[in-house]
Amino acid sequence: MARDSEGGYHLSDSMMRSKGKKPMPGKPMSSGMSAKPAGPGMGGGAPGNSAGHTTLHDHGDGTFHTEGADGQREEHPHIGHALMHMAGAHSDGIHHHAHHDGMGGSITSHHHDGMQVHGPHEHGSSDEAADHMKGVMDGQDEAGSEQMTETPNDGDNNLHGL
């Protein structure tokens, strides 16, 4: 986790720089994040309950790729898609991620239903995003939701759920 010169924490150096912050004097820039199980006994190696690790790589253009312990590389069009891919690979159940651009724009969400990643979904307000998450967690079919749209995949990037 990156720490700025004022003592604040940021998920990454790029997020810290995007807020106009400088790194702590004498501290090297961080090298990235890795999603790993919390400790021994946190998985049996089966999909959805992995004992392996996944690394997340930022392409610098808003897209990412993940690399699993088995060397498999998967491209992701959005940070939320990558995070839900990793959540589904390392933990059973339904996962949901929402992101607000911080500038009064829309809220983007992704979720993993236990089988694949769905999204991005654009929401016009936090209420719409909350309603979508409630529907996902309650197991409702998302096809009937009027407040969410799924952005189509614009290329063959080996993406799940798009």
Secondary structure in CASP SS format (residue, H / E / C, confidence):
PFRMAT SS
TARGET T0000
AUTHOR 0000-0000-0000
METHOD secondary structure of the structure
MODEL  1
M C 1.00
A E 1.00
R E 1.00
D E 1.00
S C 1.00
E C 1.00
G C 1.00
G C 1.00
Y E 1.00
H E 1.00
L C 1.00
S C 1.00
D H 1.00
S H 1.00
M H 1.00
M H 1.00
R H 1.00
S H 1.00
K C 1.00
G C 1.00
K C 1.00
K C 1.00
P E 1.00
M C 1.00
P C 1.00
G C 1.00
K C 1.00
P C 1.00
M C 1.00
S C 1.00
S C 1.00
G C 1.00
M E 1.00
S E 1.00
A E 1.00
K C 1.00
P C 1.00
A C 1.00
G C 1.00
P C 1.00
G C 1.00
M C 1.00
G C 1.00
G C 1.00
G C 1.00
A E 1.00
P C 1.00
G C 1.00
N E 1.00
S C 1.00
A C 1.00
G C 1.00
H C 1.00
T E 1.00
T E 1.00
L E 1.00
H E 1.00
D E 1.00
H C 1.00
G C 1.00
D C 1.00
G C 1.00
T C 1.00
F E 1.00
H E 1.00
T E 1.00
E E 1.00
G E 1.00
A C 1.00
D C 1.00
G C 1.00
Q C 1.00
R E 1.00
E E 1.00
E E 1.00
H E 1.00
P C 1.00
H C 1.00
I H 1.00
G H 1.00
H H 1.00
A H 1.00
L H 1.00
M H 1.00
H H 1.00
M H 1.00
A H 1.00
G H 1.00
A H 1.00
H H 1.00
S C 1.00
D C 1.00
G C 1.00
I C 1.00
H E 1.00
H E 1.00
H E 1.00
A E 1.00
H E 1.00
H E 1.00
D C 1.00
G C 1.00
M C 1.00
G C 1.00
G C 1.00
S C 1.00
I E 1.00
T E 1.00
S E 1.00
H E 1.00
H E 1.00
H E 1.00
D C 1.00
G C 1.00
M C 1.00
Q C 1.00
V E 1.00
H E 1.00
G E 1.00
P E 1.00
H E 1.00
E E 1.00
H E 1.00
G C 1.00
S C 1.00
S H 1.00
D H 1.00
E H 1.00
A H 1.00
A H 1.00
D H 1.00
H H 1.00
M H 1.00
K H 1.00
G H 1.00
V H 1.00
M H 1.00
D C 1.00
G C 1.00
Q C 1.00
D C 1.00
E H 1.00
A H 1.00
G H 1.00
S C 1.00
E C 1.00
Q C 1.00
M C 1.00
T E 1.00
E E 1.00
T C 1.00
P C 1.00
N C 1.00
D C 1.00
G C 1.00
D C 1.00
N C 1.00
N C 1.00
L C 1.00
H C 1.00
G C 1.00
L C 1.00
END
